[in-house]
Amino acid sequence: MLRHSPFFQLYLARLREFIRQPARIFWVYGFPMLLAIVLGYAFQSRPPAPVEVDVVAGPARAGIEEAVAAHNARLADAGSASLGATSGVILHVHPEAEALNRLRTGRTPVVVMPEEDGGFSYRYDPTRPESAAARRAVDEVLQRAAGRVDPIATRDVLVTEPGSRYIDFLIPGLIGLNAMGGGLWGVGFFLVNMRIAKLLKCFVATPMPRRDFLGAILAARLTFLLPDLAVLLLLGVLAFHMPIRGSLALVILLDVVGALAFAGLGLLIASRASTTETVSGLMNLVMLPMWLLSGVFFSADRFPAVVQPIIQALPLTQLVGGLRLVLLEGAGLGRFEVARALAILAAWAVGTFWLALRLFKWS
């Protein structure tokens, strides 16, 4: 009977061990919720913040202050709805040495310096997006004050509907991160700890097949996965009105296949590791590139084309990309990108499990 099988008893033991450790419950379920709530509210739709710039003290500063005051007054009179993403400007006047020191230490995005010919120069770091944006904003104000007129009329149409916001982009990324963390740490670290405690050698002396032992660990991981997926989806839908435009069954399938791929990676990493230092280093070596490259917090398309084949081969890239296609675009299994994501994840799962089982050592 199933209840007396080694697989079932090992599976129950794994569940009991998880439930009896509140810290694990927090990191598996509580921390992703907390991260989603904090980032969701941090990047929620709100009027653009004023641009703060430094101005070098001197006679010409009065003209800059008048231009900025007139700009801010127009914003207040017209209202943010008609001016779209236009933001106000806040000036901070400092002596030249102090202003440049503030720029060097990152306390201001741009310094406006009056020139002898009546013009202005902008000191800023072009690699900082906020500096380039602040430079454009203050230059627009000063050019308009000098009489520049746009040749054509334009208007801003702000798109803040569900599906286009940062929180909608973020939730699938967090689901992918949880699948990766649970597969690697929940499988790999658990096995190494058992090897260090000499528990794996005890299992060798029993008539239990290896497939029951490893299968129970995998089954427990998949059991923890589904509530985790439900928690994040419910948070996105109820708290942030995130749309679910595709099939929930396909979302679950992607998450399960992705979890199998990461569980295989965890098993492969733990197949020979015999110390916590070794397995921790290997885990970070595998996870860190995917944290940075796989498009969890920003699009992976920002990286150069030469590294895109490597990025697209990573399992987290395919899992997160597939989830976004299904959840936000309503893509189905017939769409090439979704089918490709499933195929790559399945290849990772099969390949890593096959290799791990060949390399796995009990001691």
Phi, psi and omega in degrees: 000154184299319186293341179259002181283151177302321181302311184294319181292321176294322178298313178297320179297321179294320178295316180297320180298320180293314184295328183278003179238094183302328180298321178295319180299319179297312184290331180278319185247318186287314184297314177300322176297315180298317179297317180295319180295313182296311181290325179298315179284332178292327183249021178291162183294128178205160177302148180299140180287150178298148177272126180254126181227158177260142177238136178286130181298142180163176183301326185285350184294332181300319179296322178294317180296321178295318180296318180291318179298319179294321178297313180295326178293320177297320178298315182295323181286319185280328183088152184292335183295320183277336182261004173059235187271007180297135182241158176286170181234133176245127182259142172235119184265128180218157169301156186303314182298318181292319180298316180293326176293322176296324178293316181296327183266007174077017182270354174215145182279332184206147176243127178263122182241118175296141179255163182294332181277007180094353179269194182224152171239149181245124175257120181196164178265112184293345180279349177267116181303322181292331178290315179297321179294319179294321178298315179296319183295313182288327176295322177299317180297313183291322179293320178294321178296332179278358175110006180290138179236132178292136182292334178228153179275137177229163175214155179261133173244108185278131180251109181232021183285155179305138182108335182252000186269168181294323181296326177293325176289327188283318186304311177300326177295320178292324176299317178295319179298319179295320178297320179292311181298318180294320180293317183283306182285320183292334179258304186295309183294324179298316181293320179294319177300320178292325178292320179296320181280004180066018180284328180296324179295328177293323179293330180299328183282354180264162177281009182291129176292150179299325182295328178291319181296307181290325179294324178294320177297317180294317181297321178295320179298318179292328177295318178289335186293316187294316175298325178298315177298317180296320181298312183290322178294317179296320177299314180297318182286313187280319184273325186239003178058039177292134180282149169240095189267346181249192184282129175295326179298321179289324175299315179296318179299315178299316182294320181293314180295321176297318178297322177296321179297316181287327175296321176297319176297317179298318178295321179295317179297322184273359187295330180234345183298138184234002176224155179293328179296318180294310183292325178296316178297317179294320178300312181295324178298324180279319187281321186301314177301323179287325174305317187275325192258341193271009174077032179287310184256343175207162187296137177290346179292347179290341181279156183301154182297332184294333181259359182299321177302322178292316181298317182290341178277348181287138183296325181292324176301314182290322180294311181295316179297318178296318179298319180294321179298317183286312185290314190263334182249352179072024181292148179249182182295337180286347178283135187302316184297324179289315178298321178295319179299315179297320181294317180293318178296318178296322178296319176298317181297310182293314183295316182290322178294318180298314181291321181294320181293331178284330183263346190297134176237140179283334184235000000 
